[in-house]
Amino acid sequence: MTERIEKVANIARLELTDKEKSTLEKDLDNILDSFKKLEKIKTDNTEPTFQPVEVKNIMRKDTIEKSLKQKEALKNAKETEDGYFKGPKAI
């Protein structure tokens, strides 16, 4: 099993200590055991699904509403310039 950990670490360009390899080996064993349990589940009469939870459109309708006037929108702004919000420079 350690060979698998070393191979994955090499591919990911990771340098692992022996302790880390040991920990990851145990974790990988647990993961593979979980998959073995899943393989035993009978799914012959189960339809495949790509979305386990129903997807709903949670967007609101795009309707025109009354908006703030420019002066009102800017009144609590820390800094403004030429009628716009002013923020820190993005580098």
C-alpha positions as CSV (number, residue, x, y, z in Angstrom):
1,M,0.0,0.0,0.0
2,T,2.9,2.4,0.8
3,E,3.8,2.1,-2.9
4,R,0.4,3.7,-3.9
5,I,1.0,6.5,-1.4
6,E,4.5,7.1,-2.7
7,K,3.2,7.0,-6.4
8,V,0.4,9.5,-5.7
9,A,2.8,11.8,-3.7
10,N,5.3,11.6,-6.6
11,I,2.6,12.6,-9.2
12,A,1.5,15.4,-6.9
13,R,5.1,16.4,-6.3
14,L,4.7,16.1,-2.6
15,E,7.5,15.1,-0.2
16,L,5.9,13.1,2.7
17,T,7.5,12.0,5.9
18,D,7.1,8.4,7.0
19,K,4.5,9.5,9.6
20,E,2.5,11.3,6.9
21,K,2.7,8.2,4.6
22,S,1.5,6.0,7.5
23,T,-1.4,8.3,8.2
24,L,-2.4,8.6,4.5
25,E,-2.1,4.8,4.2
26,K,-4.7,4.4,6.9
27,D,-6.9,7.0,5.4
28,L,-6.7,5.4,2.0
29,D,-7.6,2.0,3.6
30,N,-10.7,3.5,5.1
31,I,-11.7,5.1,1.9
32,L,-11.3,1.8,-0.1
33,D,-13.2,-0.1,2.6
34,S,-16.1,2.3,2.2
35,F,-16.1,1.7,-1.5
36,K,-16.1,-2.1,-0.9
37,K,-19.2,-1.6,1.2
38,L,-20.9,0.4,-1.5
39,E,-20.1,-2.2,-4.1
40,K,-22.2,-4.7,-2.1
41,I,-25.4,-2.6,-2.3
42,K,-27.9,-4.1,-4.8
43,T,-28.8,-1.4,-7.3
44,D,-30.3,-3.5,-10.0
45,N,-33.8,-1.9,-9.7
46,T,-32.5,1.6,-9.2
47,E,-32.6,4.2,-12.0
48,P,-29.4,6.1,-12.4
49,T,-29.5,9.8,-11.5
50,F,-27.1,12.6,-12.0
51,Q,-28.7,14.9,-9.4
52,P,-29.6,13.4,-6.1
53,V,-31.5,16.6,-5.0
54,E,-34.1,18.2,-7.2
55,V,-32.8,21.3,-8.8
56,K,-35.1,24.3,-8.7
57,N,-34.8,27.7,-10.2
58,I,-34.4,30.0,-7.1
59,M,-34.1,33.2,-9.1
60,R,-36.7,35.8,-8.8
61,K,-38.5,37.2,-11.8
62,D,-36.7,40.0,-13.5
63,T,-39.1,42.9,-12.9
64,I,-38.5,46.6,-13.0
65,E,-38.6,48.2,-9.6
66,K,-38.1,51.6,-8.2
67,S,-34.4,52.2,-7.6
68,L,-32.5,54.7,-5.6
69,K,-31.5,58.1,-7.0
70,Q,-27.8,58.5,-7.5
71,K,-27.4,61.0,-4.6
72,E,-29.4,58.8,-2.3
73,A,-27.3,55.7,-3.2
74,L,-24.0,57.6,-2.6
75,K,-25.0,59.4,0.7
76,N,-23.5,56.7,3.0
77,A,-20.5,55.8,0.8
78,K,-17.1,56.3,2.5
79,E,-15.6,57.8,-0.7
80,T,-17.1,59.0,-3.9
81,E,-15.7,60.6,-7.0
82,D,-17.6,62.2,-9.9
83,G,-20.9,60.6,-8.8
84,Y,-19.5,57.1,-8.5
85,F,-18.4,54.9,-5.6
86,K,-14.7,55.0,-5.1
87,G,-12.9,52.0,-3.8
88,P,-9.3,50.9,-3.2
89,K,-7.0,50.3,-6.2
90,A,-7.0,46.8,-7.5
91,I,-3.5,45.7,-8.4
